[in-house]
Amino acid sequence: MDEKYSIKLFDEYKIRTKWDSEIEDYYYSVIDVIAVLTESKRPRKYWSDLKSKLKHEGSEVSENIGQLKMLSPDGKMRLTDVATTGRKVISRRNSKTPKFLDE
């Protein structure tokens, strides 16, 4: 598997990505995408609270999210939640919650 890590820029935000040649798609850091879309000062906390809420409401969010090691702000490789461009991060059934990534 040919894997390439990179950083995509969206306005002034950085989104960590990893290319997977087997599936021919990028994995995106969910926390980084949430930081861009919500402009939250604490995107990890936002994502943690959102996952808990979605799980309580019966969403299948955990089936759509994987974990990969990506370079963290402290320079270490750490596990982070990721999704590909072909996966939905948030189920459409939850109309109160914004859709972050779509097919």
Rosetta silent file (secondary structure, phi, psi, omega in degrees, C-alpha in Angstrom):
SEQUENCE: MDEKYSIKLFDEYKIRTKWDSEIEDYYYSVIDVIAVLTESKRPRKYWSDLKSKLKHEGSEVSENIGQLKMLSPDGKMRLTDVATTGRKVISRRNSKTPKFLDE
SCORE:     score description
SCORE:     0.000 S_00000001
   1 L     0.000  127.773  177.236    0.000    0.000    0.000 S_00000001
   2 L   -90.810  114.049 -178.116    1.381    3.392   -1.008 S_00000001
   3 E  -116.045  130.891  178.299    0.567    5.850    1.785 S_00000001
   4 E  -129.926  124.021  175.758    1.290    9.546    1.598 S_00000001
   5 E   -89.611  144.944  174.961    0.636   11.977    4.411 S_00000001
   6 E  -157.665  173.192  177.294   -0.031   15.592    3.594 S_00000001
   7 E  -121.181  126.838  175.863   -1.711   18.720    4.838 S_00000001
   8 E  -100.417  139.623  178.930   -4.480   20.328    2.830 S_00000001
   9 E  -100.350  135.410  175.277   -5.161   24.003    3.360 S_00000001
  10 E  -132.056  107.044 -169.468   -8.683   25.360    3.606 S_00000001
  11 L    54.024 -123.539  179.612   -8.577   29.103    4.081 S_00000001
  12 L   -96.041    2.773 -178.021   -6.200   29.463    7.053 S_00000001
  13 E   -89.609  149.521  175.330   -6.987   25.985    8.419 S_00000001
  14 E  -109.103  131.742  177.620   -4.844   22.892    7.998 S_00000001
  15 E  -118.255  118.218  179.729   -6.518   19.532    7.416 S_00000001
  16 E   -73.267  135.341 -179.310   -4.377   16.437    7.912 S_00000001
  17 E  -134.412  162.523  174.249   -4.798   13.848    5.186 S_00000001
  18 E  -144.063  124.554  178.987   -3.436   10.475    4.204 S_00000001
  19 E   -85.087  133.969  176.278   -3.621    9.037    0.674 S_00000001
  20 E  -120.480  110.587 -175.856   -4.395    5.333    0.371 S_00000001
  21 L   -71.273  -21.916  178.671   -3.623    3.972   -3.086 S_00000001
  22 L   -67.888  -41.931  178.923   -5.536    0.730   -2.467 S_00000001
  23 L   -97.527   -5.896 -179.265   -8.861    2.502   -2.122 S_00000001
  24 L    52.039   54.598  179.666   -7.697    5.482   -4.205 S_00000001
  25 E  -155.455  161.300  175.550   -9.019    8.005   -1.742 S_00000001
  26 E   -92.462  145.813  164.622   -7.849   10.349    0.994 S_00000001
  27 E   -97.435  134.578  179.234   -8.464    9.895    4.688 S_00000001
  28 E  -115.040  141.442  174.755   -9.226   13.218    6.375 S_00000001
  29 E   -68.669  119.979 -179.116   -8.853   14.028   10.055 S_00000001
  30 H   -62.270  -40.029 -179.758  -12.401   14.435   11.373 S_00000001
  31 H   -62.301  -40.765  179.126  -11.228   16.836   14.076 S_00000001
  32 H   -65.893  -40.041  178.436   -9.549   19.068   11.495 S_00000001
  33 H   -65.475  -41.163  177.665  -12.686   19.101    9.329 S_00000001
  34 H   -62.828  -39.711  178.438  -14.817   19.962   12.366 S_00000001
  35 H   -59.284  -39.649  179.846  -12.440   22.819   13.215 S_00000001
  36 H   -70.231  -48.457 -173.130  -12.995   24.255    9.730 S_00000001
  37 H   -74.687  -31.458 -176.608  -16.757   23.783    9.595 S_00000001
  38 H  -103.180  -16.862 -174.307  -17.634   24.842   13.126 S_00000001
  39 L    55.885   29.848  179.054  -14.792   27.276   13.837 S_00000001
  40 L   -69.865  142.627  175.132  -14.759   25.744   17.315 S_00000001
  41 L   -75.644  -20.133 -178.217  -11.904   26.679   19.618 S_00000001
  42 L  -131.280   71.750 -175.939  -12.001   23.091   20.961 S_00000001
  43 H   -63.303  -30.836  177.261  -12.745   20.780   18.004 S_00000001
  44 H   -64.046  -44.656  177.868  -11.715   17.623   19.914 S_00000001
  45 H   -64.819  -42.756  178.220  -14.244   18.396   22.657 S_00000001
  46 H   -57.606  -48.378 -178.831  -16.860   19.317   20.042 S_00000001
  47 H   -64.927  -42.238  179.003  -16.317   15.969   18.256 S_00000001
  48 H   -60.532  -46.965  179.308  -16.350   13.993   21.517 S_00000001
  49 H   -64.744  -40.575 -179.283  -19.636   15.596   22.609 S_00000001
  50 H   -65.652  -43.580  177.604  -21.143   15.153   19.153 S_00000001
  51 H   -59.982  -42.701  179.400  -20.184   11.446   18.998 S_00000001
  52 H   -62.351  -45.244 -179.849  -21.764   10.890   22.420 S_00000001
  53 H   -62.927  -45.207 -178.610  -24.945   12.679   21.386 S_00000001
  54 H   -65.285  -39.459  178.285  -25.175   10.775   18.101 S_00000001
  55 H   -62.916  -43.266  178.801  -24.588    7.435   19.812 S_00000001
  56 H   -62.311  -34.205 -179.282  -27.334    8.241   22.315 S_00000001
  57 L   -84.200   -1.985  176.492  -29.682    9.110   19.406 S_00000001
  58 L    92.058   12.114  178.612  -28.938    5.803   17.676 S_00000001
  59 L   -69.700  154.257  178.805  -26.679    7.048   14.884 S_00000001
  60 L  -100.625   37.705 -174.628  -24.223    4.611   13.312 S_00000001
  61 H   -58.946  -35.607 -177.170  -21.380    7.140   13.311 S_00000001
  62 H   -66.380  -24.998  178.025  -18.839    4.636   14.640 S_00000001
  63 H   -74.691  -18.965 -176.735  -19.343    2.437   11.569 S_00000001
  64 H  -100.680   -3.153 -175.092  -18.353    5.327    9.301 S_00000001
  65 L  -118.686  137.873  173.860  -15.231    6.426   11.176 S_00000001
  66 E  -117.123 -177.373  175.491  -11.835    4.781   11.365 S_00000001
  67 E  -132.294  136.151  175.465   -8.639    5.673   13.194 S_00000001
  68 E  -136.461  155.364  173.193   -5.185    6.252   11.751 S_00000001
  69 E   -79.608  128.716  176.687   -1.970    7.645   13.155 S_00000001
  70 E  -134.659  157.212 -179.612   -1.397   11.183   11.944 S_00000001
  71 E   -66.951  122.950 -179.892    1.102   13.835   12.901 S_00000001
  72 L   -91.657  167.401  179.861   -0.247   15.800   15.858 S_00000001
  73 L   -56.697  -25.460  179.198    0.544   19.433   16.691 S_00000001
  74 L   -85.218    5.539  175.645    3.159   18.235   19.216 S_00000001
  75 L    87.748    2.288 -179.912    5.047   16.462   16.413 S_00000001
  76 L  -101.936  153.840  175.465    4.120   12.918   17.441 S_00000001
  77 E   -83.550  118.351 -177.900    2.151   10.340   15.464 S_00000001
  78 E  -131.378  150.184  176.793   -1.131    9.835   17.306 S_00000001
  79 E   -65.999  137.260  175.338   -4.369    8.010   16.529 S_00000001
  80 E  -143.160  151.878  177.489   -7.119   10.280   15.283 S_00000001
  81 E   -68.851  136.662 -179.149  -10.582    9.687   13.876 S_00000001
  82 E  -136.220  157.689  173.777  -10.605    9.751   10.074 S_00000001
  83 E  -144.696  152.460  176.567  -13.092    9.410    7.240 S_00000001
  84 E   -90.617  169.746  178.429  -12.700    9.180    3.488 S_00000001
  85 L   -66.910  -21.213 -178.823  -14.406   11.450    0.995 S_00000001
  86 L   -87.586   -2.195 -178.613  -16.713    8.570    0.118 S_00000001
  87 L  -110.497  148.608  173.165  -18.068    8.128    3.645 S_00000001
  88 L   -88.758  131.744  176.107  -20.594   10.118    5.555 S_00000001
  89 L   -80.760  -39.978 -176.746  -19.368   11.221    8.937 S_00000001
  90 L  -117.313  132.310  179.198  -22.789   12.162   10.193 S_00000001
  91 L   -65.431  139.465  177.585  -25.945   10.227    9.412 S_00000001
  92 L   -68.559  -17.578 -179.953  -28.546   12.176    7.466 S_00000001
  93 L   -62.832  -24.846 -177.824  -31.175   10.788    9.805 S_00000001
  94 L   -92.959   91.274 -174.622  -30.066   13.315   12.406 S_00000001
  95 L   -71.273  -17.690  179.883  -31.495   16.531   10.985 S_00000001
  96 L   -79.640  -16.272 -174.450  -30.313   18.636   13.944 S_00000001
  97 L  -105.867  132.908 -179.903  -26.669   17.829   13.245 S_00000001
  98 L   -65.990  150.394  177.737  -24.795   19.288   10.256 S_00000001
  99 L   -86.880  119.601 -175.487  -23.498   16.921    7.620 S_00000001
 100 L   -87.856  -48.649  178.322  -19.686   17.163    7.638 S_00000001
 101 L  -129.106  142.220 -176.971  -18.632   14.907    4.807 S_00000001
 102 L  -128.444  162.348  177.376  -20.882   13.528    2.148 S_00000001
 103 L   -73.468    0.000    0.000  -20.674   10.904   -0.560 S_00000001
